[in-house]
């Protein structure tokens, strides 16, 4: 997703790509979906991983629940901040001409997210057989 922004703005600074939701609404949807998955929103496979890590850490030492909770909170806050800064701000004045999104870019996003969505239906592929 960051590379698709780079191809249009010719800058790796995400702040220069703010307000792209107005120009590329479908790409903003991909950003939203990726950020929600990064924040371990149910029923994504990331939630399962985070819950397993948090319970394992708590069983190891109850003090670690504060560290893992802080890490989870920072991840969610940064993901929301990044989405709001890159998609929901005012459109920058330095972008004069922007090419539309291409089918290959949407196919690439779909091919990255579909395996994660398929793991929701059969998590045994990653977690091993449930006994």
C-alpha positions in Angstrom: 0.0 0.0 0.0 2.8 2.4 0.8 4.4 1.6 -2.6 1.2 2.5 -4.4 1.3 5.8 -2.6 4.9 6.2 -3.6 4.1 5.5 -7.2 1.7 8.4 -7.2 3.3 11.0 -5.0 7.0 10.1 -5.7 7.8 10.5 -2.0 8.2 8.0 0.8 6.9 10.5 3.3 3.3 9.4 4.2 2.4 12.9 5.3 2.8 14.1 1.7 0.2 11.5 0.7 -2.5 12.8 2.9 -6.1 13.2 1.7 -5.8 10.4 -0.9 -9.3 9.1 0.0 -10.8 11.8 -2.1 -8.8 10.7 -5.2 -8.5 7.0 -4.6 -11.5 5.8 -2.6 -11.0 2.1 -3.2 -7.3 2.3 -2.2 -8.5 4.0 1.0 -10.7 0.9 1.6 -7.6 -1.3 1.3 -5.8 0.9 3.8 -8.7 0.6 6.2 -8.9 -3.2 5.9 -5.1 -3.5 6.4 -5.2 -1.3 9.4 -8.1 -3.1 11.0 -6.3 -6.4 10.5 -3.1 -4.9 12.0 -5.1 -3.9 15.1 -6.3 -7.5 15.5 -9.9 -6.7 15.0 -12.2 -9.8 15.5 -12.4 -12.2 13.7 -9.0 -11.8 12.1 -6.2 -14.3 12.7 -4.2 -11.5 14.3 -6.6 -11.5 17.2 -6.0 -15.2 17.8 -2.3 -14.7 17.8 -2.4 -11.7 20.2 -4.7 -13.6 22.6 -2.4 -16.6 22.6 0.7 -14.4 23.2 -1.0 -12.4 25.9 -2.2 -15.5 27.8 1.1 -17.1 27.5 2.9 -14.1 28.8 0.5 -13.7 31.7 1.0 -17.4 32.6 4.7 -16.8 32.6 4.7 -13.6 34.7 1.6 -11.5 35.6 3.7 -8.3 35.3 4.1 -8.8 31.6 0.4 -8.1 31.1 1.1 -4.4 31.4 3.9 -4.5 28.8 1.8 -6.5 26.3 -1.2 -4.3 27.0 0.9 -1.2 26.3 2.3 -2.7 23.1 -1.2 -3.6 21.9 -2.5 -0.1 22.7 0.5 1.6 20.9 0.0 -0.6 17.9 -3.7 0.3 17.7 -3.0 4.0 18.3 -0.3 4.1 15.6 -2.4 2.3 13.1 -5.3 4.7 13.5 -3.0 7.7 13.4 -1.4 6.4 10.2 -4.7 5.8 8.5 -6.1 9.2 9.5 -2.9 11.1 8.5 -2.7 9.4 5.1 -6.3 9.1 4.1 -8.6 11.5 5.9 -6.7 14.8 5.9 -7.0 17.7 3.5 -5.8 17.0 0.0 -2.2 18.4 -0.5 -1.7 21.2 -3.0 1.6 19.9 -4.4 -0.1 17.0 -6.2 -1.2 18.3 -9.5 -1.8 15.2 -11.5 -2.4 11.7 -10.2 -2.9 8.4 -12.1 -5.8 6.2 -11.1 -5.4 2.8 -9.4 -4.9 -0.1 -11.7 -6.4 -3.6 -11.6 -3.0 -5.2 -10.9 -2.7 -3.1 -7.6 -6.1 -4.3 -6.4 -5.3 -7.8 -7.4 -2.1 -7.6 -5.4 -3.9 -6.3 -2.3 -6.5 -9.1 -2.7 -3.9 -11.8 -3.0 -2.3 -10.5 0.2 -5.5 -10.4 2.2 -7.3 -13.4 0.9 -4.9 -16.0 2.6 -5.5 -14.2 5.9 -9.2 -14.3 5.5 -9.1 -18.0 4.5 -7.1 -18.8 7.7 -10.2 -17.6 9.6 -12.2 -20.5 8.3 -9.5 -23.1 9.0 -7.0 -21.9 11.7 -5.7 -25.5 12.2 -3.5 -24.9 9.3 -1.4 -22.6 11.4 -2.1 -23.6 14.9 -1.9 -27.4 14.5 -4.7 -29.9 15.1 -7.0 -29.2 18.0 -7.1 -32.1 20.4 
